[in-house]
Amino acid sequence: MFKSIIEDIRKTLSIDILEIAIPYHAAKSSGKNRPTVQPKTEFEVLDIVINSEKAMLEIKDVIDKMIDYSYDVNNTIGAGNQIRVVAEVGSYCGEEIGYTTQHSNQVTVRWIFKREMDKLAKNAITLCDISAKKFDALVVYNSNAAIYIKNEAKKVADIYRRNLVIMQNPLDTTPIGEVFITEDSKEFHNAVHPLYSDFNIFELEFARELDSRR
C-alpha cells in the first residue's frame, strides 16, 4: 500500500517536474502476522460512482469554441527560460543563474490541455473530445496561446466539478472484511467490528461519540 501511495505522489508531481524521483526504503516484514477480527455479521457497502452527464453539453461547448492556432504565427511563440545552478563539487552552496532564450520547444495544444486537466480534474478529460485537428497545432509553452489553453482547461474543470454527482450504485457492492487489531484495541458496541485500533486522540474521541449515538 505504501509503495502504491508513493507511486501516485510521484506521478502527480511529475506532471510539473518530469525528472522527479522519490527514493524510499521498505523494511522487510518480520514474519509475524498481526491478529485480525471479523465483522460481527456479513455486511456489504454500495460502491461509489460519479455521474457527470450534466457536464457533458457545457464541456462540449467549451471544446467546440476553443481557438484554432494552427495558422497563428504571433500568439504561438514565446520566450523560454532556463535556470542553471553553478556550484563546486561537494559544496551545498551554489549560484543560481537564470537565462531567457529566444524560443522554447513547441508542444501540441492537446498536450498542454491534457496536462492541465491532469492537474485540475483528471477524470474530466474523458468528457473532452480532443481528436479535432486544432489540438494538433504546435505552440510554445510560454506563449499567449498556451495561457489561453490553460484557462480553457480550467473552465472545463470548473464545469466538471460543479455538475458531477456522486452516487451509490446498488447493483455493485463490496463485502466488508477483517480489520487488524493490536493489544490496545478498543471495544465498540454499535460498529461493524467489535474491536478497532490505531486511533489518534481525536479519532478515538470521535469514534466513541459516534458509537454512543446508535
C-alpha positions in Angstrom: 0.0 0.0 0.0 2.8 2.4 0.9 4.5 1.7 -2.3 1.4 2.5 -4.4 0.8 5.8 -2.4 4.4 6.9 -3.1 4.0 6.0 -6.8 0.8 8.0 -7.0 2.5 11.0 -5.5 5.4 10.7 -7.9 3.1 10.6 -10.9 1.3 13.7 -9.7 4.4 15.6 -9.1 6.0 14.5 -12.4 3.3 16.5 -14.2 5.2 19.6 -13.4 8.7 18.1 -12.6 9.3 15.5 -15.3 12.5 14.1 -13.8 11.4 13.8 -10.2 12.4 10.7 -8.2 11.2 9.8 -4.7 13.5 7.1 -3.2 12.3 5.2 -0.2 13.2 2.1 1.8 10.6 -0.5 2.6 11.6 -2.6 5.6 11.1 -6.4 5.3 8.3 -7.9 7.2 9.3 -9.6 10.5 7.2 -12.6 9.5 4.8 -12.0 12.4 1.1 -11.8 11.3 -1.0 -9.1 13.1 -4.2 -10.5 14.6 -7.4 -9.7 12.9 -11.1 -9.6 13.8 -14.0 -10.4 11.5 -17.2 -8.4 11.2 -20.0 -9.2 13.7 -22.1 -10.3 10.8 -21.9 -10.1 7.0 -22.0 -6.5 5.7 -21.8 -5.1 2.2 -21.3 -1.5 1.2 -22.5 0.1 -2.0 -19.8 1.1 -4.5 -19.5 4.8 -5.4 -19.9 6.1 -9.0 -19.6 9.5 -10.4 -22.3 10.7 -12.7 -21.0 13.6 -14.9 -23.7 13.5 -17.6 -24.9 17.0 -16.7 -21.5 18.4 -17.5 -21.2 17.0 -21.0 -23.0 19.6 -23.0 -21.3 22.6 -21.3 -17.9 20.9 -21.7 -18.6 20.2 -25.4 -19.5 23.9 -25.9 -16.1 25.0 -24.4 -14.2 22.5 -26.5 -16.0 23.4 -29.8 -15.4 27.1 -29.2 -11.7 26.9 -28.5 -9.5 28.9 -30.8 -7.6 27.1 -33.6 -4.0 28.1 -33.5 -2.9 26.0 -36.5 -2.1 29.1 -38.6 -1.3 31.6 -35.9 2.3 32.7 -36.0 2.0 35.5 -33.4 0.4 34.1 -30.3 2.0 30.7 -30.5 5.6 31.9 -29.8 7.2 32.9 -26.6 10.5 33.2 -24.7 11.9 30.2 -22.9 13.5 30.2 -19.5 16.5 28.2 -18.2 17.8 28.1 -14.7 21.3 26.8 -14.0 22.9 26.4 -10.6 26.7 26.6 -10.6 28.5 25.1 -7.6 31.8 23.4 -6.7 31.7 19.7 -6.4 30.9 18.7 -2.8 29.5 22.1 -2.0 26.0 22.7 -0.8 26.1 26.4 -1.9 25.7 27.4 -5.5 24.9 30.4 -7.6 21.6 30.3 -9.4 21.7 31.8 -12.9 18.7 32.4 -15.0 18.6 32.7 -18.8 15.9 33.8 -21.2 16.1 32.1 -24.5 14.6 33.3 -27.8 12.2 30.4 -28.1 11.4 27.3 -26.1 10.3 23.9 -27.5 6.9 23.6 -29.2 4.3 21.2 -27.9 0.8 20.4 -29.2 -2.3 22.1 -27.9 -3.6 18.6 -26.9 -0.5 18.1 -24.7 -1.0 21.4 -22.8 -4.7 20.9 -22.4 -4.4 17.3 -21.2 -1.6 18.3 -18.8 -3.7 20.9 -17.2 -6.7 18.6 -16.9 -4.4 16.0 -15.2 -3.7 18.7 -12.6 -7.2 20.1 -12.2 -9.7 17.3 -12.7 -8.2 14.2 -14.2 -11.4 12.3 -14.9 -12.9 15.3 -16.8 -10.6 14.5 -19.8 -12.9 11.5 -20.6 -15.6 14.0 -21.5 -13.4 16.1 -23.8 -13.2 15.3 -27.5 -9.6 16.4 -28.2 -9.4 14.5 -31.5 -10.0 17.6 -33.7 -7.1 18.8 -35.8 -6.9 22.1 -33.9 -5.5 20.1 -31.0 -2.5 19.1 -33.2 -1.4 22.8 -33.5 2.1 23.4 -32.1 2.6 26.3 -29.6 5.4 27.4 -27.3 4.6 26.6 -23.7 5.2 30.2 -22.5 3.1 31.7 -25.3 -0.1 33.6 -25.2 -1.8 30.6 -26.9 -0.6 28.3 -24.1 -2.0 30.7 -21.4 -5.4 30.7 -23.3 -5.4 26.8 -23.4 -4.7 26.6 -19.7 -7.6 28.9 -19.0 -9.9 26.9 -21.1 -8.9 23.7 -19.3 -9.7 25.5 -16.0 -13.2 26.3 -17.4 -13.7 22.6 -18.2 -12.5 21.5 -14.7 -14.8 24.0 -13.0 -17.8 22.8 -15.1 -17.0 19.2 -14.3 -16.8 19.8 -10.5 -19.9 21.9 -10.5 -22.0 19.3 -12.3 -20.8 16.0 -11.1 -23.0 13.9 -8.8 -21.5 11.3 -6.5 -23.9 8.3 -6.3 -24.1 4.9 -4.7 -24.5 2.0 -7.1 -27.0 -0.5 -5.7 -26.0 -3.1 -8.3 -22.4 -3.2 -7.3 -21.4 -3.9 -3.7 -18.2 -4.7 -1.8 -18.2 -7.0 1.3 -16.6 -5.7 4.5 -13.7 -7.9 5.5 -11.5 -8.3 8.6 -9.5 -5.5 10.2 -6.2 -5.6 12.0 -6.1 -5.2 15.8 -3.4 -4.6 18.4 -3.0 -5.1 22.1 -4.5 -1.7 22.8 -7.6 -2.3 20.7 -10.8 -0.5 21.8 -14.2 -2.2 22.1 -17.2 -0.8 20.3 -20.9 -1.8 20.6 -22.6 -0.3 17.6 -19.9 -0.9 15.0 -19.4 -3.4 12.2 -16.4 -4.9 14.0 -16.2 -5.5 17.8 -12.7 -4.0 18.1 -10.6 -1.3 16.4 -7.1 0.0 17.0 -4.5 2.6 15.9 -6.5 5.7 16.8 -5.1 9.1 17.5 -6.7 11.1 20.3 -9.2 12.9 18.0 -10.2 9.8 16.1 -10.8 7.9 19.4 -13.0 10.7 20.8 -14.9 10.9 17.5 -15.4 7.1 17.3 -16.6 6.9 21.0 -19.1 9.7 20.3 -20.3 8.0 17.1 -20.6 4.6 18.9 -22.8 6.2 21.6 -25.3 7.5 19.1 -26.8 4.4 17.7 
